[in-house]
Amino acid sequence: MKTRTNADPNNVKNQTMVLGAISVSDVVKFTALASLLAIFMDAAIAHAMLWGNDPYWTYWLTDTLLMATVFGLGTAWLGIGLVRGAALTTVHMVLLTTFYWSISPVGLPSHPEWLDLEHTWITGLPAHFAVYYLGYVVALWLWQRRASVERIQRGRPFSSPARLTTMALVVSVGVVIVVGALQTLVLHDFPGVAWFVVRVAIAFPFTLSWWVIAGTDRTAAIGGGIMTGLLLTTYSHFLGPNGLPNQSFRLLAENPPPAVVHWLSYRQEFLVILPITVIVAVAGYLIATSSSRSQLGEWGCRSVIGAVASLVALLSLGIVAAAYTGPEANSAVVSSKGIGGIGQTAGKQSELTPTSATLRMSVENRNTHRTPLPPHDRVAIDALVPRADGTSYRIVATEPMVSDPQGRFTTWAGVGFDVWHHGRSGIGVATLPPTKSNVAVYALGNVSANGRLIAAGVPVHVMTTSREGARLEMHVGDQNFPLPAVSNGYLRVVWPDYEGGYEHAGEYARYAWGSGVLVVLLLFALAAARRSRTMKEG
């Protein structure tokens, strides 16, 4: 009788398809890990913390699949390593940026919204490279530790799956409860029962997976706490408003209660709640894994000094950023200046007749999320437009246009600062020339003629421009929503200049804080990956 040995080439279970130094299975596993971590860092740091925007869901899907393609092919042909990862990240970054700049809007299939130069090439290239490479480096660090983790995990600190799972649940519940209590205390706002339930459901599987993959030493505990803080805060930013359930808690009521929710501000999310969550999560992980005698996470003096210096730097940067990211950082006041012109078509300056129209506008950008949920942007527009025939129009708008009533284009939920729109942008009217505005507003308002209301809920668009002689424009009504009792159903008013506008201090503070966090995390991830490689080789 013949005995089939492990070396038998017909034994499929024991065959390993090897590409270079790694197997096909390894290529798939590492590609999935690196792609998911890279897109998570993109969401948590680049889009949420640095830019403060919310791409459409197709962006995340397309970016992840493209990244998996580049990382997968590169890993199969070149292998895994810091230099290889930097090269693959560069290739992916250029492909993605070119794709969204020239081929595909980021808003498909909902709205064909094109990115501007700043968010693609100017800040997009360095920010995207850093976050994608950070994800790759973290994946590499986890990959290098796996053999040592598997060896050390045998018998300690949690010898059975049941004990490990139970401890992960206990730690997750404890971290969420403490963070929720501190958030309520600091912000004087109870986040709601749903806040706790959902975040336990997020933290538990992550904690369990992290311990299995990364280990339970001190380095893994600190890395897991930072990742947990980023994970919970990122979920809150994109998907988790506060306030559910509201006061009318529903048990047996037949009719559903209203869903009154609200989003936290940038300062609350990233300068208050994120540090609190990271500190609590790190403490929870350290306490839970204190019984581990693993030597994987032993630190040297240089590591401690670097960690302390980084914390001091981030604390100082956070204090400065907090001073410029209050509610006033997202607001602007614009008023007209000088004699303007009025017309009733979307024509050129030559078609306008002189008018002494006035406008005052106070706006606030309160919602960067792709959702109609409150809080909505704040808009207060009051314009008085006299005509030569004696008719005086008054336009009052206090309701932001969260989206175009007929779904023709997006509106930034009402208020946009330092934005491109019209033309090819996918925002506004395609027949108008592309316009970059310091302040641009879409709202719904009422129009009166000589004190008599003639239209309610009509589109009102106000924008600043850089065009000579027309640096402030207001458009009232359009071809699909004509104004009654007005020739052509449309009003266009321009002013040669304006006062006020949006100050960029808050934006610069956001860029500084997001970049600071990104640089610190990337440096520590690189140091950890290099150290893990040295220990593995040793």
C-alpha positions in Angstrom: 0.0 0.0 0.0 1.4 3.4 -1.0 1.5 6.2 1.5 1.0 9.7 0.2 3.5 12.1 1.8 3.4 15.8 2.2 5.8 16.1 -0.6 3.4 14.3 -3.0 2.7 16.8 -5.8 -0.8 15.3 -6.1 -1.7 16.3 -2.6 -3.6 19.5 -3.3 -4.0 20.5 0.3 -0.2 20.7 0.8 0.6 22.5 -2.4 1.7 26.1 -2.2 1.7 28.4 -5.2 4.6 30.7 -4.6 5.3 34.0 -6.4 8.8 35.1 -5.4 8.9 34.9 -1.6 5.2 34.9 -0.9 2.3 32.6 -1.9 -0.8 33.6 -3.8 -2.8 33.3 -0.6 -0.4 35.8 1.0 -0.8 38.2 -1.9 -4.6 38.2 -1.5 -4.5 38.5 2.3 -1.9 41.3 2.3 -3.6 43.2 -0.6 -6.9 43.1 1.2 -5.4 44.3 4.5 -3.3 47.1 2.9 -6.2 48.3 0.8 -8.7 48.4 3.6 -6.3 50.2 6.0 -5.3 52.7 3.3 -8.9 53.6 2.4 -9.7 53.9 6.1 -6.8 56.3 6.7 -8.0 58.3 3.7 -11.5 58.6 5.3 -10.3 59.2 8.8 -7.6 61.7 8.2 -7.6 63.1 4.7 -11.3 63.6 4.1 -12.7 63.9 7.6 -9.8 65.7 9.4 -7.9 67.5 6.8 -10.4 68.5 4.1 -13.5 68.1 6.1 -15.6 66.8 3.1 -17.7 63.8 2.4 -17.2 62.1 -1.0 -20.0 60.1 -2.6 -20.0 56.4 -1.7 -18.8 55.4 -5.2 -15.5 57.2 -4.5 -14.7 54.8 -1.6 -15.7 51.7 -3.6 -13.8 52.8 -6.8 -10.7 53.9 -4.8 -10.6 50.6 -2.8 -10.9 48.4 -5.9 -8.3 50.4 -7.8 -5.9 50.3 -4.9 -6.4 46.5 -4.5 -5.6 46.2 -8.2 -2.3 48.2 -7.9 -1.3 46.7 -4.6 -2.2 43.2 -5.7 -0.2 43.3 -8.9 2.7 45.1 -7.3 2.9 42.7 -4.4 2.8 39.7 -6.7 5.6 41.0 -8.9 7.7 43.0 -6.4 6.9 41.6 -3.0 6.3 43.4 0.3 8.4 46.2 1.7 8.6 49.8 2.7 10.2 51.0 -0.6 8.0 48.8 -2.7 5.0 50.1 -0.8 6.0 53.7 -1.5 6.4 52.9 -5.2 3.0 51.2 -5.4 1.3 54.0 -3.5 2.8 56.5 -5.9 1.4 54.6 -8.9 -2.0 54.3 -7.4 -2.1 57.9 -6.3 -1.3 59.1 -9.9 -3.8 56.7 -11.5 -6.6 57.7 -9.1 -6.0 61.4 -9.4 -5.8 61.3 -13.2 -9.0 59.2 -13.2 -11.0 61.6 -11.2 -9.5 64.7 -12.8 -10.1 63.6 -16.5 -12.4 60.7 -16.7 -14.9 60.3 -13.9 -16.7 62.7 -11.5 -16.7 61.7 -7.9 -20.4 62.2 -7.5 -21.6 59.4 -9.8 -24.1 57.9 -10.1 -26.0 60.5 -8.1 -24.5 63.8 -9.4 -21.6 64.3 -11.8 -19.5 66.5 -9.5 -15.9 67.2 -10.5 -13.2 68.0 -8.1 -11.2 71.2 -8.3 -7.5 71.6 -8.7 -6.7 72.0 -5.0 -8.4 68.8 -3.9 -6.9 66.7 -6.8 -3.4 67.9 -7.5 -2.3 70.6 -5.0 -3.3 69.1 -1.7 -4.7 65.8 -3.1 -1.3 64.4 -4.2 0.6 64.8 -0.9 -2.3 64.0 1.3 -3.4 60.9 -0.6 0.1 59.6 -0.8 0.6 60.0 2.9 -2.7 58.4 4.0 -2.4 55.5 1.5 1.2 54.9 2.5 0.3 55.0 6.1 -2.3 52.3 5.5 0.3 50.2 3.7 2.9 50.6 6.4 0.4 49.6 9.2 -0.5 46.6 7.1 3.2 45.8 6.7 3.8 46.1 10.4 0.9 43.8 11.2 2.2 41.3 8.5 5.7 41.2 10.0 4.4 40.5 13.5 2.1 37.6 12.5 4.5 34.8 13.1 5.7 36.1 16.5 2.1 36.9 17.5 0.9 33.3 16.6 3.8 31.9 18.7 3.3 34.1 21.7 -0.5 33.9 21.7 -0.4 30.2 22.5 -1.6 30.1 26.1 -1.4 33.8 26.9 -2.9 36.0 27.9 -6.2 34.5 26.9 -5.9 30.7 26.4 -9.3 30.1 25.0 -11.4 31.7 22.2 -14.3 32.1 24.7 -12.1 34.0 27.1 -10.6 36.2 24.4 -14.0 37.0 22.9 -15.5 37.8 26.3 -12.6 40.1 27.3 -12.9 41.9 23.9 -16.6 42.5 24.6 -15.9 43.8 28.1 -13.2 46.1 26.9 -15.3 47.5 24.1 -18.3 48.1 26.3 -16.2 49.8 28.9 -14.4 52.0 26.4 -17.7 53.1 24.8 -19.4 53.8 28.1 -16.5 55.9 29.4 -16.2 57.8 26.2 -19.9 58.4 26.0 -20.0 59.6 29.6 -17.0 62.0 29.1 -18.6 63.3 25.8 -21.8 64.0 27.6 -19.9 65.7 30.4 -17.7 67.8 28.2 -20.2 68.8 25.5 -23.3 68.9 27.8 -25.1 66.8 25.3 -26.2 63.2 25.8 -25.5 61.5 22.4 -28.4 59.1 22.6 -28.9 55.3 23.3 -28.2 54.4 19.6 -24.8 56.1 20.0 -23.7 53.5 22.6 -25.3 50.4 20.9 -23.8 51.1 17.5 -20.3 51.9 18.8 -20.2 48.8 20.9 -21.1 46.9 17.7 -18.2 48.6 15.9 -15.6 48.4 18.7 -16.1 44.7 19.6 -15.3 43.0 16.3 -12.4 45.4 15.8 -10.9 44.7 19.2 -11.2 41.0 18.8 -9.6 41.1 15.3 -6.8 43.5 16.4 -5.8 41.2 19.3 -5.7 38.2 17.0 -3.7 40.0 14.3 -1.5 42.5 16.2 -1.0 40.8 19.5 -1.5 41.9 23.1 1.8 43.6 23.9 2.1 47.3 24.8 2.9 48.4 21.3 -0.2 46.6 20.0 -2.3 48.0 22.8 -1.3 51.6 22.0 -1.7 51.0 18.2 -5.1 49.4 18.8 -6.3 52.3 21.0 -5.3 54.8 18.3 -7.1 52.8 15.6 -10.2 52.5 17.8 -10.2 56.3 18.4 -9.9 56.9 14.7 -12.6 54.3 13.9 -15.2 55.5 16.3 -14.6 59.2 15.4 -14.7 58.6 11.7 -18.0 56.7 12.0 -19.4 59.6 13.9 -18.2 62.0 11.3 -19.7 60.3 8.2 -22.5 58.1 9.5 -23.3 58.7 13.2 -25.2 61.8 14.2 -26.2 62.3 17.8 -29.7 62.3 19.2 -31.3 58.9 18.7 -33.7 58.1 20.1 -35.1 61.5 20.8 -37.2 62.3 23.9 -40.3 60.5 22.8 -38.7 57.1 23.3 -40.7 54.5 21.4 -41.7 51.2 23.0 -45.4 50.3 22.2 -46.4 53.4 20.3 -48.0 52.7 17.0 -46.8 55.8 15.2 -43.1 56.4 14.7 -41.5 59.4 16.4 -39.5 62.0 14.5 -35.8 61.6 14.1 -34.3 64.8 15.4 -30.5 64.4 15.1 -27.5 66.7 15.0 -23.8 66.4 13.9 -20.9 67.5 16.0 -18.7 70.4 14.8 -15.1 69.9 13.6 -13.7 71.2 16.9 -15.9 68.9 18.9 -15.1 65.9 16.8 -11.4 66.1 16.2 -10.0 68.4 18.8 -12.1 67.2 21.8 -13.7 63.8 21.3 -11.0 62.1 19.2 -8.2 62.7 21.8 -10.6 61.6 24.6 -11.5 58.4 22.7 -7.9 57.6 21.9 -6.8 58.0 25.5 -9.6 55.9 26.9 -9.1 53.2 24.3 -5.4 53.0 24.8 -5.9 52.8 28.6 -8.6 50.1 28.2 -6.3 48.0 25.9 -3.3 48.4 28.2 -5.4 47.3 31.2 -6.9 44.3 29.4 -3.6 43.0 28.1 -1.5 43.8 31.2 -1.1 40.1 31.9 0.7 39.6 28.7 4.5 39.0 29.1 5.2 39.4 25.4 8.4 41.1 24.6 7.2 42.3 21.2 6.4 45.7 22.5 9.4 46.6 24.6 10.4 50.2 24.0 13.7 51.9 24.2 14.5 55.4 25.5 14.4 56.9 22.0 10.9 55.6 21.5 9.6 57.1 24.7 11.3 60.4 24.0 9.8 60.4 20.5 6.3 59.6 21.8 6.4 62.4 24.4 7.7 64.9 21.9 5.0 64.0 19.5 2.3 64.3 22.1 3.6 67.8 23.1 3.7 68.9 19.5 0.1 67.7 18.8 -1.1 69.2 22.0 0.3 72.6 21.1 -1.0 72.3 17.5 -4.4 71.3 18.8 -4.6 74.3 21.1 -3.8 76.6 18.2 -6.2 74.8 15.8 -9.0 75.0 18.4 -8.8 78.8 18.5 -9.5 79.0 14.8 -12.1 76.2 14.3 -15.0 77.6 16.3 -18.5 78.3 14.9 -17.3 81.7 13.5 -14.7 79.9 11.3 -17.6 78.5 9.2 -19.5 81.7 8.8 -19.3 84.7 6.5 -21.0 88.0 6.0 -21.2 89.6 2.5 -22.8 93.0 1.6 -23.1 94.9 -1.6 -21.0 97.9 -2.5 -21.6 100.5 -5.1 -24.2 100.9 -7.9 -25.0 97.6 -9.6 -26.9 96.4 -12.6 -30.1 94.4 -13.1 -31.1 92.2 -15.9 -33.8 89.5 -16.6 -31.7 87.0 -18.6 -28.5 85.1 -17.8 -26.7 87.3 -20.3 -23.6 89.5 -20.1 -22.8 92.7 -18.3 -23.9 94.8 -21.4 -27.4 93.6 -21.0 -27.8 95.1 -17.5 -29.4 98.4 -16.6 -28.2 100.5 -13.7 -29.7 100.0 -10.2 -29.0 101.1 -6.7 -29.7 97.6 -5.4 -28.4 96.5 -2.0 -27.7 93.1 -0.5 -26.7 91.8 2.9 -26.0 88.1 3.4 -25.0 86.2 6.5 -24.3 82.5 6.0 -22.8 79.6 7.9 -21.6 76.3 6.6 -22.7 73.8 9.2 -22.9 70.5 7.3 -20.3 68.9 5.1 -22.1 65.5 5.0 -23.8 64.1 1.9 -27.1 63.8 3.7 -30.3 65.9 4.1 -30.3 65.4 7.8 -29.9 68.5 10.0 -28.1 70.6 11.0 -28.6 72.5 7.7 -26.5 75.4 6.7 -27.7 78.8 8.0 -28.7 81.4 5.4 -30.0 85.0 5.8 -30.2 86.9 2.6 -32.0 90.3 2.3 -31.8 92.2 -1.0 -33.6 95.3 -2.2 -33.7 95.7 -6.0 -35.3 98.9 -7.4 -36.0 99.2 -11.2 -36.2 102.2 -13.4 -40.0 101.7 -13.9 -40.6 102.2 -10.2 -41.0 98.5 -9.2 -39.0 97.6 -6.2 -38.3 93.9 -5.6 -37.3 92.6 -2.2 -35.8 89.1 -1.9 -35.6 87.4 1.5 -34.2 83.9 1.8 -33.6 82.0 5.1 -33.9 78.4 4.0 -30.8 76.7 2.5 -31.3 74.6 -0.6 -30.0 71.3 0.6 -30.3 69.9 -2.9 -31.8 71.1 -6.2 -35.6 70.5 -6.1 -35.4 68.6 -9.4 -32.1 66.8 -8.6 -30.2 68.6 -11.4 -27.1 69.4 -9.4 -25.6 69.5 -5.9 -25.5 72.6 -3.7 -23.0 71.8 -0.9 -26.2 71.6 1.2 -26.7 75.3 0.7 -23.4 77.1 1.5 -20.0 76.7 -0.1 -16.7 78.6 0.7 -13.9 78.9 -1.7 -15.5 76.6 -4.3 -15.8 76.1 -8.0 -19.3 75.7 -9.5 -21.2 76.1 -12.8 -19.7 75.0 -16.1 -18.3 71.4 -16.0 -18.3 71.2 -12.2 -21.6 69.5 -11.9 -22.7 72.1 -9.3 -25.0 74.8 -10.6 -26.0 75.6 -14.2 -23.8 74.1 -16.9 -24.6 77.0 -19.3 -22.9 79.6 -17.0 -19.1 79.9 -17.1 -17.1 78.0 -14.5 -16.9 80.3 -11.5 -14.7 80.2 -8.4 -16.4 81.9 -5.4 -15.1 82.9 -2.1 -18.8 82.5 -0.9 -21.5 80.8 -2.9 -25.1 80.2 -1.6 -28.1 78.3 -2.8 -31.3 79.1 -1.0 -35.1 79.2 -1.3 -36.7 82.6 -0.7 -39.7 84.9 -1.1 -39.9 87.7 -3.6 -42.1 90.8 -3.1 -42.8 93.6 -5.5 -43.6 97.0 -4.0 -44.5 95.2 -0.7 -46.7 92.6 -2.3 -45.6 88.9 -2.2 -45.4 87.6 -5.7 -43.5 84.3 -5.2 -42.5 82.0 -2.4 -39.9 79.2 -2.2 -38.1 80.2 -5.4 -34.4 79.4 -6.0 -32.0 82.2 -5.0 -28.3 81.9 -5.9 -25.7 84.4 -4.6 -22.1 84.1 -5.5 -18.9 86.2 -5.3 -16.7 86.2 -8.4 -13.3 87.6 -9.6 -14.8 89.2 -12.7 -14.2 92.9 -13.1 -17.3 94.9 -12.6 -19.4 91.9 -11.4 -17.7 90.6 -8.2 -21.1 89.9 -6.6 -24.0 88.3 -8.3 -27.5 87.3 -7.3 -29.8 85.1 -9.5 -33.5 84.7 -8.5 -35.6 82.1 -10.2 -34.6 80.0 -13.2 -36.2 78.5 -16.4 -37.8 75.7 -14.4 -39.0 78.0 -11.6 -40.0 81.3 -13.3 -41.0 84.3 -11.2 -44.7 85.3 -11.8 -45.3 88.9 -12.8 -41.7 89.3 -13.8 -40.6 89.5 -17.4 -38.8 86.3 -18.4 -39.5 85.0 -14.9 -35.9 85.7 -13.9 -33.8 88.4 -12.1 -30.1 88.8 -12.3 -28.4 91.5 -10.2 -24.7 92.3 -10.1 -22.5 94.6 -8.0 -19.0 95.8 -9.0 -17.7 95.0 -5.5 -18.6 93.7 -2.1 -17.5 93.8 1.5 -16.8 90.9 3.8 -16.3 87.3 2.7 -14.9 84.1 4.0 -11.7 84.1 5.9 -9.4 81.0 5.5 -8.0 80.9 9.0 -10.3 78.0 10.0 -9.4 76.1 6.8 -5.7 76.5 7.5 -6.1 75.4 11.1 -7.9 72.3 9.9 -5.2 71.5 7.4 -2.5 72.0 10.0 -4.2 69.7 12.6 -4.9 67.0 10.0 -1.4 67.2 8.6 0.1 67.1 12.0 -1.8 64.0 13.0 -0.9 62.3 9.7 2.8 63.0 9.9 3.0 61.8 13.5 1.2 58.6 12.8 3.2 57.9 9.6 6.5 58.4 11.4 5.6 56.1 14.2 4.2 53.5 11.7 7.5 53.6 9.8 9.5 53.2 13.0 7.3 50.3 14.2 7.6 48.6 10.8 11.4 49.0 10.7 11.7 47.7 14.2 9.5 44.7 13.5 11.6 43.8 10.5 14.8 44.1 12.5 13.4 41.8 15.2 12.2 39.3 12.7 15.6 39.2 10.9 17.3 39.0 14.3 
